[in-house]
């Protein structure tokens, strides 16, 4: 399902997507540093999380047994976290003219809960339309080989590895799904090769972002 994404009058909403271990979190931080150095007021946030209530839900859904929640329950939890994040962090920052950089957003729910254990994409989209109703202005997909990404993710040895514990099969499905989303929402998606050196990926990300800033300036001036 595609939908129109009206441009906000102020602010810019950027999201990063990709499979686990793709390096998107590192690139979020790199982009935030570059934009701040260029004089932009940047809010760096993440999902699930980004507000006190959403961070509580994050701990519930990312830790523990892989089968602790059904996919349907996860969809409700992630949507609740996203609604709180939107109300308390994202929309106020955009209204203040800031650049919001978010590590994952609704596209991750479309993939991880919409595809992981059945065909629940329609349910995800219905809840998104009802409770969120907002797409990013730009989504940067850091594309990565699933085996390499999973090896990186497991190497972190953190506590938030519930989805990594589903194994390589899920990561392969997610990569294919993200590339399909990039076609479905092609006006806002840009694909970046995550297998490159970190500095090269960062330069590509910054170039893609600057192009969006340029196009918005042209619209505003016309």
Secondary structure, 3 states (H helix, E strand, C coil): CCCCCCCCCCCEEEEEECCCCCCHHHHHHHHHHHHHHCCCCEEEEECCCCCHHHHHHHHHHHCCCCCCCCHHHHHHHHHHHHHHHHHHHHHHHHHCCCEEEEECCHHHHHHHHHHCCCCCHHHHHHHHHHHCCCCCCEEEEEECCHHHHHHHHHHCCCCCCCCHHHCHHHHHHHHHHHHHHHHHCCCCEEEEECCCCHHHHHHHHHHHHHHHHHHHHHHHHC
